[in-house]
Amino acid sequence: MRAGLIPPQAGFLRTLARLLLARHGEDLFRVTVLLPTRRAVQFLRYYLHQESGGRILFPPRLLTLADLVAELAVALEPRPLAPAAERAWHLFRILRGRPGFEKVTPDFARFLPWGLRFVEVLEEFEKEGVDYRGLLYPPEDLPPEGRQFLTELSEIGGRYREALKAAGLDSPAGRLRRVAEGLSRVWNPSGPVYLAGFAALSGSERRLFSGLLAAGAEALFEADPLEIPDFMAEAFRDLKLSPELLARVRRRLPEMEILSAADVHQECQEAAARLPSRVRTPDEVLVLLPVAAHLLPLLYALPEGLAVNITLGYPVRKSLPATFLLLLFELLENRLEDRYPTSLYLALLKHPYTRGIFPDSGLLFEVEAALRRRGSPYVGLAEAEEVARGAAPLRDFHREVLLAFEGVETPRAFSAAVWRVLERVLAPQKKALSEAKENPEILARHFLYTLEAEILPVFEEASFSEEPLGLSALFRMFRELLSSARAPFEGEPLEGIQVMGLLESRLLSFREVLVLDANEGALPSPEEIHPLLPEGVRRALGLPPRARQEALERYYFRRLVLASRKLNLFYLSVADSSPRLPPKVRSRYVEALIWERERAAGRVFSPEDSPVRSLPLRLSAPERVGALPKGEAETREIERLLSGEVSATFLETYLDCPARFYFRYLLRLSPPERIRDYDPAALGTAIHQALEDYFRPYLGRTYHPSKDNDFERLWALFLRALEDEGLTLRLGPERRFFLERTARFRLRQYLSRLEELPPFRILALEEKVSRKHPVLGLTFQGKLDRVDEYETGVVILDYKTGGSVRSLSATRLRELLTEEVPFSPDLEGLSRLRERLPDLQLLLYLFLWEEAQEAAYVHLAEGRKEFLLKPLFGGPPFGNTERALGPEEARRLREEVFPRLLSQLVEHLQKAPAFFIPETPPGCRWCDYLYACPGYRKV
């Protein structure tokens, strides 16, 4: 039996249109043409009109294979197609309680991901027309449930088929197999039939085609006679076809340019720049999008007013209504009784759809600001309403949206609740959605169509719609169904730039083709390894190998290239930001085209004549900013600040980074409030308060660690302080457990360290002191956590509850006594001061309390007891080693060196011409003003 063969260069659909007109003329209406895609149907209709010269003709009957199968299946036995989730439900009822499936069948929602995979396996058998059969020894590396399923596949498959029939339902592959087996009973065409443009055929399709051909149909294939792929040759053999060339053309490759881009936006912009300003015919220009998610960047890059025709499936989970629902479900899933995670609650309030239903946008800002000030990680609805002063719009939002799912247990009730919520939040969007001119509104409309046509009918009409599954299970089911849903861009009418995926481009020919994302992993698409059907299992079950899918994609791409006259290929050539992902490399299809061009030229291309070139990066390096300017206003403000009491934090901020000092003290910018389980500063306050309360009874008295240590009293005071700071309510149970365990260890360790010290008299607790500098005339102040008096002298203690503690060694401190560094009010001078003043706080405290001989940090975050106390000089009572500074050295450092360094620091603050930005600012990545700082790019 003969079969027609049309080379891609001839234009399959245009050649087919000519052939039909030449053969049938006025009797064209008697002809039936079966095509693989609806897009091919539309283009063939267009070419028939073009090739007929505008004559009025009754067109042939144009059908996709899916349309024909649906029509004949109804004639055989009218059974509606069941969604995949409905079929999974019937499979769930078969497997529930069956030995080996207990872990995946506690409820339907948990079974659904497994059920969808199991259904895919059963559909493979129906599609290939293979009888169900189990494996005696499934591979050990499969999941236990998968091994059990494959072992019992024959029985499960039979019961599954019977269950669908008993319910009056059908599946796509089951319907195809049934039509192929019963074709002779329902197929009686009244005119010529053409099977046009099919490529790889499944087992059931081959059986169906064999019946159609036996009834007189004619098959037409698209392929270069010198490049017939294996799967097509296999179809010729199985169907006993002898291909005959119907059109002779000159073999050629299109004019080609291969362009390397740095990112998606660059390739989209460059592709848009190559598009004509006006498109006259639908087969003029195609933009091929192997990655559907890059549709929006492409649309935003296209010139305004350019007609675009889209034919691909776009993931609707990226639409605004979908993101709103997913965010709402996440908020409801993570609530604790009647309290909701504050961060998720605020994210929902800031969603564009939420903002649209509040007439007063300032209300949401006030609520956010108030909740951030409170800092609690969880919020009750009554609290939020109280913050909003009982505003009716917020109460209505809570009642109509957040509480809409109260009491919802069944899929049907869930569907009704989803519609109520969407009607509420979409009400302000009705006009924009009805006109749908902008991309977000167009995508939102497609999501709503998919929701109404594909997702919610599963909840409303399936056999399990009245089953009490529970809200969490319904949320999981919704996400599972949404993850595979695609916006049905149908591409009508035929006009403008065509934007398609590779599968949608089958049989179509374009003068110019622009291919985006021509990278491995996109072209061809990533190979999906079915977790239950690896290659070895497929062969053992009599199913075809998955490798045929890649061969099919290669064929589709090859025929599209040969059918075009000009080809622009864009690929990304940058490494991925994640080290776990491989770098971007161009597709093997692109490499094959380059090799073919080189083979035709008889040489390897040099960089000068290669068709590959890199798109120029039009980037300008940011101008290096080393300082923020200081003017008269800033100088006056500094003098005003210095006229008051100056603290160690004030000076340390300038010493670390003058830019941070500028933002904090001159501009008085407040860092953004953060929502977290607890504020480290609040925890530090609680510890300080507990230690103050613990030692308060001994103020002015001697404390004997060996007999006065009372950990239980200290611990009780800490728990009370924790409650006073509000941390007991804000901490979750897990976080509170670990925090209390850590704090208990640290406090017990501190009391244990005190037992190694001699008795001491407590002179001051949390006392604020100040002193005027004898030379500068400025007043310095500080709040001392504790001042103790030992027999060897007075010691100032400063509690540290987090972070690291900077200090200098005794050797470096001795060097400060001999070094005399000249002062300079520039960045270098500031760096020298920073090297010499790492412990400004303790030195300033010693300056403030003249009678003190030593100062020490109590580093409560230190895990080792021997490093818990960090003295400045290292002498008594903490140790008297050879490395410690002697009394005279310590005196000179306190009374001579430090006041001089302090004077130089203040002078630098006053006389520096700008607020310098250090090359490597300490703690820069954690700075509250990081993104406001012009030096951020240097980090």
Secondary structure as UniProt FT lines:
FT   STRAND          2..6
FT   HELIX           8..10
FT   HELIX           12..24
FT   HELIX           25..30
FT   STRAND          32..35
FT   HELIX           38..51
FT   TURN            52..54
FT   STRAND          61..64
FT   HELIX           65..76
FT   HELIX           84..95
FT   TURN            96..97
FT   TURN            99..100
FT   HELIX           102..104
FT   HELIX           108..128
FT   TURN            140..141
FT   HELIX           144..151
FT   HELIX           153..166
FT   TURN            167..168
FT   HELIX           172..181
FT   HELIX           183..186
FT   STRAND          193..196
FT   HELIX           203..214
FT   TURN            215..216
FT   STRAND          218..222
FT   TURN            225..226
FT   HELIX           230..239
FT   STRAND          242..245
FT   STRAND          255..261
FT   HELIX           264..273
FT   TURN            282..283
FT   STRAND          285..288
FT   HELIX           292..294
FT   HELIX           295..301
FT   TURN            304..305
FT   STRAND          308..311
FT   STRAND          313..315
FT   HELIX           316..318
FT   HELIX           320..333
FT   TURN            337..338
FT   STRAND          339..341
FT   HELIX           342..349
FT   HELIX           352..356
FT   HELIX           361..374
FT   STRAND          378..380
FT   HELIX           381..387
FT   TURN            388..390
FT   HELIX           392..397
FT   HELIX           398..402
FT   TURN            403..407
FT   HELIX           411..426
FT   HELIX           427..429
FT   HELIX           430..435
FT   HELIX           439..450
FT   HELIX           451..455
FT   HELIX           456..461
FT   TURN            463..466
FT   HELIX           471..483
FT   STRAND          486..488
FT   STRAND          497..500
FT   HELIX           503..505
FT   TURN            506..507
FT   STRAND          512..515
FT   TURN            520..522
FT   TURN            531..532
FT   HELIX           535..541
FT   HELIX           547..562
FT   STRAND          566..572
FT   TURN            579..580
FT   HELIX           588..601
FT   TURN            607..609
FT   STRAND          612..614
FT   STRAND          627..629
FT   HELIX           632..642
FT   STRAND          645..646
FT   HELIX           648..656
FT   HELIX           658..661
FT   HELIX           662..666
FT   HELIX           680..695
FT   HELIX           696..698
FT   STRAND          702..703
FT   HELIX           705..708
FT   HELIX           711..724
FT   TURN            725..726
FT   HELIX           727..730
FT   HELIX           733..754
FT   TURN            755..756
FT   STRAND          760..772
FT   TURN            774..776
FT   STRAND          779..790
FT   TURN            791..792
FT   STRAND          793..800
FT   HELIX           810..818
FT   HELIX           827..836
FT   TURN            838..839
FT   HELIX           840..848
FT   TURN            850..851
FT   STRAND          852..859
FT   TURN            860..861
FT   HELIX           865..867
FT   STRAND          869..871
FT   TURN            876..877
FT   TURN            882..883
FT   HELIX           887..892
FT   HELIX           893..897
FT   HELIX           898..911
FT   STRAND          914..916
FT   TURN            922..923
FT   HELIX           924..926
FT   TURN            928..929
FT   HELIX           930..932
FT   TURN            934..935
FT   HELIX           936..938
//
